[in-house]
Every structure is written in C-alpha cells, then in structure tokens.
C-alpha cells in the first residue's frame, strides 16, 4: 500500500507552488491531484504583487524566475521564444514610461494613479509586480514538477482518517462531468453548465471509487473546496462549509467590437487619455461615503483596440441570479443611473452584445467571524449579549486548508493569489520541519504545527479581508500608504523565523 508523504488537492497555482516548495525542501514523495478532466486555458489575468512574489521567491527562486519570464512573454509577444533572448524584466529595455492604472471620478478628474511597472514597485517595496494570465501561471508552475506528480481527473469525494495506517485516505472518482464552479467563475446564465455536483452525495453511483493515502493532505482546491465541506460536515464548523456571498458582484462585457466613433472619442478624451485601464466611480476624492459601496466601472482597452468593462456592485444576490443577456444590461444600466454615471458610460453598456454579457457573484470564507451570543445569568432570568469572534479551523487532524479553501475573498485588493502564495510558503516550512524531525506519525506535533501556521496567517488574512470588504485604504492617502506598507514591505525572513 503506497502512502505519499503529502497529497495536495488542487492543481491551481497555490497547490502547484506548495508542491514545488516541498520538493525544494527535499520532500519528493508528493502528489498533486485535481478534479478537472484536463488542463484547459481558463481563467482571467491576475496580478502578483510584491508580497506574493517575495513568497514565491522564498518557495523556489527558479519558480520565481520562470513566472517572471512568462509574464514578459505575455506582454512582449513579438519577442523570440528562444530562452536566450528572454531575460528577466529588469534586463529588458524599459519603456519610456511605465503603464499606469488610473482611478478617476465621473467628471474625468484624477483621484489616484498606480504604476503597473515592475521597477516602480521594486523601488518602493523591494520587489516588483507582474501581471499574468491564470492559465499561464498554472502551466509555468506545472512544468516545474515531474509530469507524473500532477494528475488530473481526480475528483475527491471523501477524506477518512486511518489511524491504523498512520495516514489519511482520499476517496476520488474519475471521468466526471465536473467543469463548472458556481463560486469562482464568470458565468453567462444562458450558457452556464449546471451539471456540476454540489456535494459528494450527488456523485453518480456507477462511477468507480478509487483511493489514495497520504501522511498529510494540503487542501488547495479553491473556494468551492470539497475537502473543506467534508472536514466541516460533522464538526462545530459545519455552518461554514460552503462559501458565503460577500454582498458584492460584478457584471462584465469583455469585448465590444463596434463602438460609434463619437462615443469612442468621448471615452478616449475624457477617461482613457494615455491609459489603457481606468477605474471610474462617483467619488469626491476620499468622501465620507464608503468607497466600497459605490458602483465602480473598470474600463479597459485591449491591444486590438476593442473596449471592455467590469462593473462592481453591492447587490443582493437574488437580484442578480438568473439574469443574462439583455436583462443583465438593463440591471447594469439601472445601477449606473442610481449612482449618477454619465450618459457616455451608460451608452457603452447599452451597446454591449447581449450574448457576451457575464456576471459573477463574489464569495468569501471569512477568516474571522464576528457574532454575538446570549449568556444566561445563574438564575436564568436575564440574558445578555456579548460579541464574540469565531474562527473556523483551517486544519483537522492530518488535513490543512490553504489559499481560497481557507479564506477565499473578492478580488478587489488583488490579494487572493498573493495570500495563497504566502500560505504555500508557511505550510511548506511547517511540513519541512515535520519531515526534518521525522514526526510524520506524531499527531500532536502535526496539530501544534498547523496551529502555528494559523496563528501566523489568520490575523494578516483578517486584515486583508477587512480592506477588501470595507475599502478602508481608499478613505485617505495616509491609510492608502499604510496599507501598502503593511502588505508589501514585510520582511519574509522574519515570517519564516516565526515558523521555526
């Protein structure tokens, strides 16, 4: 009976980075599995910011360099594919000016401008920033692992502790039709595939169940984590097994090919100007109204000249569900009208091709849950309510959650992947310590190690989630600067030292 040292569930960037980090630390008996039937070109772009890149460099310097090369290829497609001609970003001839992400109010006045250049971020935070398509990041990391260590078509349905074998058993099925994820992807309701299985109970009985065994399991299977649901099912955390709607959603049209010339000129002169990506909101530069509650429209212009947009809204979920095509356009225009968006932007939404309209509710696994409990007096006559903080555990026994499976959140601060990479660094350091002391069979040592991982990571993730859901960094320049200092200027040598 083969027992792996570690099985990682989820072959996204965080699961793959964890496997790469473990191999770098001498733990090679590792397997990465994923429910997808094959690795396909899916997912939008993401930003790896200084904290994520620092974590990746600590995990495996070669992985860091390969990811940067992939980013350079993406933004410089005219370059040769010869590896000798592709240098890291700092070795490229820099453009005259770095591209910038511009924030403006609805009158076109500048609120804030953020550089997208690697060197500008490196100068401020000791590490740069890269943008990369999700699939390209996944592919780059996957190719750094032996092919046999990353297996698709493994849909986990159960996790069982086997103390007699000193391991955990993972039961899985193959050849399923699971492709959609209702919690993590853009959907067009007309084209949405509703065949995904919502729980292990709906797996067709005719599928053969197979099993794997491991000393430890790292669940990196995303916000719709099967492992999280199985772990929490019969535990005090059962109410937190599934993701919670965050209260925010987005409506998008990624390409509008034909825009009337007059409208195109207005968009260029008032909003785009020298930028290719602009976020617009009804903002009076740090007004009292919470920034996060205001509709925001992100305009972007692609290399082919086509324009697209993403509108972020605070919406009740039932208002969005079932909307598609023309009804989604009507909903978007209605919300923009409430926020006094100008005719130009509403007209852009109105001419969107209905077939290309998409929506995405944003979900969250809260790192810390504030609630209140009733405490009865000794006489049971009077009761008082006391606020409490509840923290669903990120580990049970030999199984630990990382990334979105532990603390998935909306993408407003671009920290989902970056916090996942920080998790990967922390958990590989923890597991490497277990391996070094040969404590694979000491469940108390494992539990203590996973608790240390939580104590280190949970407060910081709670801080990131607060910034994401309240938008407090946008309330003043001082908060903005302090947030970036807290997130991007950390010393990761000290982070690692805290885990030893």
matplotlib code that plots the C-alpha trace (Angstrom):
import matplotlib.pyplot as plt

x = [0.0, 1.6, 1.4, 2.5, 4.2, 1.9, -1.1, -2.1, -5.7, -6.0, -3.6, -4.1, -1.1, -1.3, -1.3, 1.5, 3.6, 3.2, 4.4, 7.4, 8.3, 8.1, 10.4, 12.8, 13.0, 13.7, 10.2, 9.7, 7.1, 4.3, 1.3, -0.9, -4.4, -7.2, -10.8, -10.5, -10.7, -7.8, -5.8, -7.5, -6.9, -9.4, -9.3, -8.6, -5.4, -4.2, -1.6, 1.3, 2.2, 5.4, 4.2, 3.2, 6.4, 8.5, 6.7, 7.3, 11.0, 11.3, 9.5, 11.7, 13.9, 13.7, 9.9, 10.0, 12.3, 10.2, 7.0, 8.6, 9.8, 6.3, 4.9, 7.5, 6.5, 2.8, 3.4, 6.1, 4.7, 6.9, 10.0, 11.6, 10.7, 14.4, 15.2, 18.5, 16.7, 14.2, 15.6, 14.0, 12.0, 14.9, 17.1, 14.5, 14.8, 12.3, 9.6, 9.8, 7.0, 5.5, 1.9, -0.5, -3.8, -5.8, -8.6, -10.9, -14.2, -17.2, -16.0, -12.7, -10.7, -7.8, -8.1, -5.1, -2.7, -0.9, 2.1, 2.0, 5.7, 7.9, 10.7, 8.5, 7.1, 10.6, 11.9, 9.1, 8.8, 11.9, 10.0, 8.1, 4.7, 3.8, 0.5, 0.0, -3.0, -4.1, -3.6, -0.1, 0.8, -0.6, 1.2, 4.5, 4.4, 3.1, 6.1, 8.4, 7.1, 7.6, 4.7, 3.6, 3.3, 0.4, -2.7, -6.0, -9.4, -9.3, -12.5, -12.3, -15.5, -14.3, -11.5, -11.1, -8.6, -6.9, -5.1, -4.2, -2.2, -1.0, -2.4, -5.4, -7.3, -8.7, -11.5, -12.0, -13.8, -12.7, -14.4, -16.9, -18.5, -17.4, -16.2, -18.2, -17.7, -20.6, -18.5, -15.3, -16.0, -17.8, -20.9, -23.3, -26.6, -27.7, -24.6, -24.0, -23.3, -25.4, -24.1, -21.5, -22.0, -22.8, -21.7, -20.3, -23.8, -24.7, -21.8, -23.3, -23.2, -22.0, -18.6, -15.9, -14.4, -10.6, -8.4, -5.1, -3.3, -1.1, 0.6, -0.7, -3.2, -3.0, -6.4, -5.7, -8.9, -10.3, -13.3, -15.7, -13.4, -14.6, -12.1, -13.4, -17.0, -16.0, -13.9, -16.6, -19.6, -19.8, -17.8, -18.6, -17.7, -20.5, -22.2, -19.1, -18.5, -19.8, -18.8, -20.8, -22.0, -19.9, -22.6, -20.7, -20.9, -19.7, -21.2, -18.9, -18.6, -15.0, -15.2, -17.3, -16.1, -18.2, -18.4, -19.7, -17.0, -18.5, -18.8, -15.2, -13.9, -15.7, -14.3, -10.8, -10.8, -12.5, -11.5, -8.8, -6.4, -2.9, -4.1, -5.4, -7.1, -9.2, -11.5, -14.3, -16.6, -18.8, -16.1, -15.3, -11.7, -11.9, -15.5, -17.3, -19.4, -17.6, -15.7, -16.5, -20.3, -20.2, -20.6, -17.2, -16.7, -13.4, -12.7, -10.0, -8.8, -7.1, -4.2, -6.6, -8.4, -11.6, -13.0, -14.4, -15.6, -16.3, -18.8, -18.5, -21.7, -23.1, -26.1, -28.5, -27.8, -31.4, -31.4, -28.5, -29.5, -31.0, -30.0, -28.3, -28.1, -30.4, -31.7, -28.2, -27.6, -30.8, -29.7, -26.3, -27.7, -30.2, -27.5, -25.3, -28.3, -28.7, -25.1, -25.4, -23.0, -22.8, -24.6, -21.4, -20.8, -24.4, -24.5, -21.4, -23.2, -26.4, -24.5, -22.9, -23.6, -26.2, -24.5, -21.2, -22.7, -21.4, -22.0, -20.1, -21.2, -18.2, -18.0, -15.9, -14.7, -14.2, -11.0, -12.7, -16.5, -17.9, -21.1, -23.0, -24.0, -26.5, -25.1, -27.7, -27.3, -27.1, -30.8, -31.7, -33.9, -31.8, -29.7, -27.0, -25.5, -21.7, -19.8, -17.5, -15.1, -15.4, -12.6, -13.4, -10.3, -8.0, -6.9, -8.3, -6.0, -3.7, -5.5, -4.9, -6.6, -4.6, -5.5, -9.1, -10.1, -9.3, -10.0, -11.3, -12.4, -13.4, -10.6, -10.8, -7.4, -5.8, -4.7, -6.3, -3.4, -0.8, -2.2, -2.4, 1.4, 2.0, 0.1, 2.1, 5.3, 4.1, 2.8, 5.8, 8.0, 5.8, 5.8, 9.5, 10.0, 7.8, 9.9, 13.2, 12.3, 10.6, 7.4, 5.1, 3.4, 3.1, -0.4, 0.2, 3.3, 1.3, -1.6, 0.7, 2.5, -0.8, -1.9, 1.3, 0.5, -2.9, -1.6, 0.8, -1.5, -5.0, -4.6, -3.0, -5.6, -8.3, -6.7, -6.7, -10.3, -11.3, -9.5, -11.3, -14.8, -14.7, -12.2, -10.7, -7.3, -9.2, -10.5, -7.3, -3.8, -2.4, -4.5, -3.5, 0.2, -0.1, -1.9, 0.7, 3.5, 1.8, 1.2, 4.1, 7.1, 7.2, 10.4, 9.8, 12.9, 11.1, 7.9, 9.9, 11.7, 8.3, 7.5, 10.7]
y = [0.0, 3.2, 6.1, 9.5, 12.0, 14.7, 14.8, 18.2, 18.5, 21.3, 21.9, 25.6, 28.0, 27.6, 23.8, 23.7, 26.2, 24.2, 21.1, 23.0, 24.3, 20.9, 19.4, 22.2, 21.2, 17.6, 16.2, 14.5, 11.8, 14.3, 14.0, 16.9, 16.0, 18.0, 17.3, 18.9, 16.4, 18.1, 21.3, 23.9, 27.5, 29.1, 31.9, 35.6, 37.5, 38.2, 40.4, 39.0, 41.8, 42.3, 40.1, 37.2, 37.4, 37.5, 34.4, 32.7, 33.6, 32.1, 29.0, 28.4, 31.0, 29.2, 29.2, 33.0, 33.5, 31.3, 33.1, 36.5, 35.2, 34.0, 37.5, 39.1, 36.8, 37.7, 41.4, 41.2, 38.7, 39.9, 38.5, 35.3, 32.2, 31.4, 31.2, 33.0, 36.1, 36.2, 37.9, 39.0, 42.2, 44.2, 43.2, 44.3, 47.7, 49.6, 51.6, 55.4, 55.5, 52.7, 51.8, 53.0, 52.0, 55.3, 56.0, 58.9, 60.3, 60.6, 64.0, 62.5, 64.1, 62.1, 60.5, 58.2, 56.6, 53.3, 52.2, 48.8, 48.7, 46.1, 48.5, 51.2, 48.7, 47.2, 50.6, 51.2, 47.7, 45.7, 43.5, 44.2, 43.4, 41.3, 40.6, 37.1, 35.0, 32.4, 29.5, 30.7, 30.8, 27.4, 26.0, 27.5, 26.1, 22.7, 22.3, 22.7, 19.4, 15.9, 15.1, 12.1, 14.2, 16.2, 14.2, 15.5, 13.7, 13.0, 14.3, 14.0, 12.9, 11.9, 12.0, 9.3, 9.2, 5.8, 5.7, 2.1, 3.0, 6.3, 8.2, 9.8, 8.1, 10.2, 8.7, 10.0, 9.3, 9.9, 10.6, 13.0, 16.0, 18.4, 21.6, 24.5, 26.2, 28.4, 30.3, 31.2, 32.0, 34.3, 32.9, 33.6, 32.2, 31.2, 29.1, 28.0, 24.4, 23.3, 19.7, 20.3, 18.2, 20.3, 17.7, 14.2, 12.8, 13.6, 11.6, 9.0, 5.6, 3.9, 5.7, 3.6, 5.0, 4.8, 5.8, 7.4, 7.6, 10.3, 11.2, 14.8, 16.4, 20.0, 21.2, 23.9, 23.2, 26.7, 28.5, 25.6, 23.2, 19.7, 19.0, 21.9, 20.6, 17.0, 18.2, 20.6, 18.3, 16.8, 19.4, 22.6, 24.4, 22.8, 26.2, 27.4, 24.5, 26.4, 29.9, 32.9, 35.5, 38.6, 41.1, 42.2, 41.1, 42.1, 42.5, 42.5, 42.6, 41.7, 42.9, 45.5, 45.3, 48.1, 51.4, 54.5, 57.0, 59.8, 57.5, 56.2, 59.8, 60.7, 57.7, 58.5, 62.2, 62.1, 58.8, 56.8, 59.5, 57.9, 54.9, 51.5, 50.7, 53.1, 52.6, 55.1, 55.9, 58.6, 59.8, 63.2, 62.2, 60.5, 61.3, 60.2, 57.5, 54.1, 53.7, 50.0, 50.6, 52.8, 51.2, 51.1, 50.7, 49.5, 50.4, 48.6, 48.8, 45.8, 45.7, 45.2, 48.4, 46.7, 48.1, 46.1, 46.8, 45.3, 46.9, 46.1, 46.5, 46.0, 43.9, 41.4, 38.0, 37.4, 40.5, 39.0, 35.4, 34.3, 37.5, 37.2, 39.0, 42.0, 41.7, 41.9, 45.0, 46.6, 45.8, 47.3, 50.5, 50.8, 50.6, 53.1, 55.5, 55.3, 56.3, 59.3, 57.8, 60.0, 59.2, 58.1, 55.2, 54.1, 54.2, 51.9, 49.4, 49.6, 48.7, 45.6, 42.4, 40.6, 37.2, 38.4, 39.7, 37.9, 38.0, 36.9, 37.0, 37.2, 34.7, 34.6, 32.3, 34.7, 34.3, 35.7, 35.8, 38.4, 37.3, 37.7, 35.1, 35.1, 34.5, 33.5, 34.5, 31.9, 32.4, 32.0, 35.1, 37.7, 37.2, 39.5, 39.5, 39.5, 39.9, 37.0, 36.1, 32.7, 31.2, 28.1, 26.0, 25.6, 22.2, 19.0, 16.1, 15.5, 17.8, 21.5, 24.2, 26.8, 29.6, 30.1, 26.9, 28.6, 32.3, 33.0, 36.6, 39.0, 40.3, 44.0, 44.2, 41.6, 39.6, 36.2, 34.6, 36.5, 35.5, 31.9, 32.0, 33.3, 30.3, 28.0, 29.3, 29.0, 25.4, 24.1, 25.5, 23.8, 20.4, 20.6, 20.9, 17.9, 15.9, 17.1, 15.8, 12.7, 13.5, 12.2, 9.8, 12.2, 13.7, 16.1, 17.6, 17.9, 19.6, 22.0, 22.8, 23.5, 25.7, 27.7, 28.2, 29.5, 31.8, 33.4, 33.7, 34.3, 37.8, 39.1, 37.5, 39.1, 42.4, 41.8, 40.8, 43.9, 46.0, 44.1, 44.3, 47.9, 49.6, 51.5, 52.1, 54.4, 56.6, 58.7, 59.0, 58.0, 54.8, 54.0, 54.4, 52.5, 49.6, 49.2, 49.3, 46.7, 44.4, 44.8, 45.9, 42.9, 41.1, 37.4, 36.3, 37.3, 35.5, 32.3, 32.7, 32.8, 29.3, 27.7]
z = [0.0, -1.2, 1.2, 0.0, 2.3, 1.1, -1.3, -2.5, -3.6, -6.3, -9.1, -9.3, -8.8, -5.0, -4.9, -7.5, -5.7, -2.5, -4.3, -5.8, -2.3, -0.7, -3.4, -2.9, 0.7, 0.0, 0.2, -3.1, -2.3, -3.2, -5.5, -6.8, -7.9, -9.5, -10.4, -13.9, -16.7, -18.5, -18.0, -20.2, -21.0, -18.5, -16.1, -16.4, -15.6, -12.1, -10.5, -8.5, -6.1, -4.1, -1.1, -3.5, -5.5, -2.3, -1.1, -4.4, -4.4, -0.9, -2.0, -5.1, -6.7, -10.0, -10.0, -9.4, -12.4, -14.6, -13.7, -14.5, -17.9, -18.6, -17.7, -20.0, -22.9, -22.4, -22.5, -25.3, -27.7, -30.5, -28.8, -29.9, -27.9, -27.7, -24.0, -24.6, -25.8, -22.9, -19.9, -16.7, -16.6, -15.1, -18.1, -20.6, -22.2, -20.1, -21.8, -21.7, -19.2, -17.1, -17.9, -15.1, -13.7, -13.3, -10.9, -11.9, -10.8, -13.2, -14.4, -15.5, -12.7, -11.4, -8.0, -8.0, -10.4, -9.8, -11.8, -13.4, -13.9, -12.2, -11.4, -9.8, -7.3, -6.8, -5.9, -3.3, -1.8, -2.6, -5.1, -8.3, -9.7, -12.7, -14.4, -15.9, -17.1, -14.6, -17.0, -18.0, -14.3, -13.7, -16.8, -15.8, -12.3, -13.6, -15.9, -13.0, -11.5, -12.8, -15.1, -13.1, -9.9, -11.2, -12.0, -13.5, -13.4, -9.7, -8.2, -4.4, -2.6, 0.8, 3.4, 6.0, 8.8, 9.1, 12.4, 12.0, 8.9, 10.3, 7.3, 5.7, 2.8, 0.0, -2.0, -5.5, -8.8, -12.4, -15.7, -14.2, -16.0, -13.3, -15.0, -13.6, -10.3, -9.2, -6.7, -8.6, -12.2, -14.5, -16.0, -18.8, -17.5, -20.9, -21.4, -17.8, -17.3, -14.4, -14.3, -11.5, -8.4, -5.4, -2.9, -2.7, -2.3, -5.9, -7.5, -9.8, -8.2, -11.3, -11.1, -9.5, -6.3, -6.0, -3.1, -2.3, 1.0, 2.5, 5.8, 5.2, 3.0, 1.8, 0.5, -2.1, -4.0, -4.1, -2.6, -3.6, -1.7, -1.5, 1.3, 3.4, 3.1, 4.1, 7.0, 8.4, 7.8, 11.3, 13.1, 15.0, 11.8, 9.7, 9.1, 7.4, 5.0, 1.9, 0.8, 1.9, -0.5, 0.1, -0.8, -3.9, -7.5, -11.0, -14.4, -17.4, -21.2, -22.1, -25.7, -27.6, -31.2, -32.7, -30.9, -32.6, -33.4, -31.3, -28.3, -28.8, -28.9, -25.7, -23.9, -25.1, -24.4, -21.0, -19.5, -21.2, -22.4, -22.1, -20.1, -21.2, -17.9, -15.9, -12.8, -12.5, -9.5, -8.2, -5.8, -4.5, -3.5, -0.1, 0.6, 3.7, 1.9, 2.0, -1.3, -1.4, -1.6, -4.7, -8.1, -9.9, -13.6, -14.8, -18.5, -20.4, -23.9, -25.5, -27.9, -30.8, -29.9, -28.5, -25.3, -22.4, -18.9, -15.5, -13.2, -9.4, -7.4, -3.9, -4.8, -3.1, -4.6, -5.6, -7.8, -9.8, -10.0, -13.3, -15.1, -18.5, -21.9, -22.2, -18.7, -17.3, -19.4, -18.0, -14.5, -15.0, -16.6, -13.7, -11.1, -13.0, -13.2, -9.4, -9.0, -11.5, -14.0, -17.2, -20.4, -22.1, -19.8, -19.8, -23.6, -23.7, -21.5, -23.6, -26.9, -25.3, -27.2, -25.0, -25.9, -24.3, -21.0, -18.0, -14.2, -11.2, -7.5, -5.2, -2.3, 0.8, 3.5, 6.4, 8.4, 11.5, 12.1, 14.4, 16.1, 19.3, 21.8, 24.6, 28.1, 30.7, 34.3, 37.0, 37.7, 34.0, 34.4, 32.5, 29.4, 27.9, 24.5, 24.2, 20.9, 20.1, 17.3, 15.9, 13.8, 11.8, 12.0, 8.9, 9.9, 11.4, 12.1, 9.2, 6.8, 6.4, 4.2, 2.2, -0.2, -1.2, 0.5, 3.8, 3.2, -0.3, -0.9, -3.6, -5.8, -5.0, -3.4, -5.8, -2.8, -3.4, -5.2, -3.3, 0.1, -1.3, -2.1, 1.5, 2.7, 0.5, 1.9, 5.5, 5.1, 3.2, 6.0, 8.6, 6.8, 6.2, 9.9, 10.5, 7.9, 9.4, 12.8, 11.3, 13.1, 10.4, 12.9, 15.8, 15.6, 18.4, 16.7, 13.5, 15.3, 17.0, 13.7, 11.9, 14.8, 14.4, 10.7, 11.7, 14.4, 11.9, 8.9, 10.3, 11.7, 8.5, 6.3, 8.5, 7.9, 4.1, 4.1, 6.1, 3.5, 0.7, 2.1, 3.5, 1.2, 4.2, 2.4, 0.0, 2.7, 2.9, 1.5, 4.9, 5.0, 1.5, 2.2, 5.5, 3.8, 1.2, 3.7, 5.9, 2.9, 0.6, 2.8, 5.2, 5.9, 4.9, 6.7, 9.9, 8.7, 8.2, 11.6, 13.3, 11.9, 13.2]

ax = plt.figure().add_subplot(projection="3d")
ax.plot(x, y, z, "-o")
ax.set_aspect("equal")
plt.show()
